[in-house]
Amino acid sequence: MLLCPFAANLLLTCIAPAAALSPADAVALHASFDPSLGALRAGRVEAPAALGECERSELAAAQNQSLPLSALRGGFEPTNNEWKWLAIGAGVVLVLVLV
């Protein structure tokens, strides 16, 4: 008795979505499998275009004039004075834990 409603729902879920597709949706689904779009997909096999000598010299000049990567990095590095206070604090905590 309970098998008939479940079978009907299963049958409707298999048939109804295919029948409800508009022609534009069907074309969009088939376009994802179009082999002519292979050059536009990520992971293509062909190599990128080679840089010209002028572009290489411009990139080298820009690299020489730019800031080093360490200057662009976010955050900060503790100074020697801050390291000293961090060590003193860690020592105090260690003594309190041991006592």
C-alpha positions as CSV (number, residue, x, y, z in Angstrom):
1,M,0.0,0.0,0.0
2,L,2.7,2.5,0.9
3,L,4.8,1.6,-2.1
4,C,2.5,3.2,-4.6
5,P,2.8,6.8,-3.3
6,F,6.6,6.5,-3.0
7,A,6.8,5.1,-6.5
8,A,4.6,7.9,-7.9
9,N,6.8,10.5,-6.2
10,L,9.9,8.9,-7.5
11,L,8.5,8.8,-11.0
12,L,7.4,12.4,-10.9
13,T,10.9,13.6,-9.7
14,C,12.5,11.8,-12.6
15,I,10.2,13.0,-15.3
16,A,9.0,16.4,-14.2
17,P,12.4,18.2,-14.2
18,A,13.3,17.1,-17.7
19,A,9.9,18.2,-19.0
20,A,10.1,21.5,-17.2
21,L,13.3,22.6,-18.9
22,S,12.9,25.5,-21.3
23,P,14.9,25.4,-24.6
24,A,17.3,28.0,-23.3
25,D,18.0,26.0,-20.2
26,A,18.7,22.9,-22.3
27,V,21.1,24.9,-24.5
28,A,22.9,26.2,-21.4
29,L,23.3,22.6,-20.1
30,H,24.7,21.4,-23.3
31,A,27.0,24.4,-23.6
32,S,29.0,23.2,-20.6
33,F,30.0,20.1,-22.6
34,D,30.8,21.9,-25.8
35,P,34.3,20.9,-26.9
36,S,34.9,24.3,-28.6
37,L,34.9,25.9,-25.1
38,G,37.9,23.9,-24.0
39,A,40.4,26.8,-24.6
40,L,38.4,29.0,-22.2
41,R,38.4,26.4,-19.4
42,A,40.9,26.4,-16.5
43,G,43.7,23.9,-16.8
44,R,44.2,24.3,-20.5
45,V,47.2,22.6,-22.0
46,E,48.5,25.4,-24.2
47,A,51.3,27.6,-22.8
48,P,50.6,31.4,-22.2
49,A,52.0,33.9,-24.6
50,A,55.7,34.7,-24.3
51,L,56.7,38.0,-22.9
52,G,58.5,40.4,-25.2
53,E,61.9,41.9,-24.5
54,C,60.3,45.3,-23.8
55,E,57.8,43.8,-21.3
56,R,60.7,41.9,-19.6
57,S,62.7,45.1,-19.1
58,E,59.7,46.9,-17.7
59,L,59.0,44.1,-15.2
60,A,62.7,44.0,-14.1
61,A,62.7,47.8,-13.6
62,A,59.5,47.6,-11.6
63,Q,60.8,44.8,-9.5
64,N,64.0,46.7,-8.7
65,Q,62.1,49.9,-7.7
66,S,59.5,48.1,-5.6
67,L,59.5,47.6,-1.8
68,P,60.9,44.2,-0.5
69,L,58.3,41.7,0.4
70,S,59.2,42.0,4.1
71,A,58.2,45.6,4.1
72,L,54.7,44.7,2.6
73,R,54.1,42.0,5.2
74,G,51.3,42.7,7.7
75,G,51.9,42.8,11.4
76,F,55.1,43.7,13.2
77,E,58.1,42.0,14.7
78,P,58.8,42.5,18.4
79,T,61.7,44.7,19.3
80,N,64.5,43.5,21.5
81,N,63.0,45.3,24.5
82,E,59.6,43.6,23.9
83,W,61.4,40.2,23.7
84,K,63.0,40.9,27.0
85,W,59.6,41.6,28.7
86,L,58.1,38.6,27.0
87,A,60.9,36.4,28.5
88,I,60.4,38.0,31.9
89,G,56.7,37.3,31.8
90,A,57.2,33.7,30.7
91,G,59.6,33.2,33.6
92,V,57.2,34.6,36.1
93,V,54.4,32.3,34.8
94,L,56.8,29.3,34.9
95,V,57.7,30.1,38.5
96,L,54.1,30.5,39.5
97,V,53.2,27.1,37.8
98,L,56.1,25.4,39.6
99,V,55.2,26.8,43.0
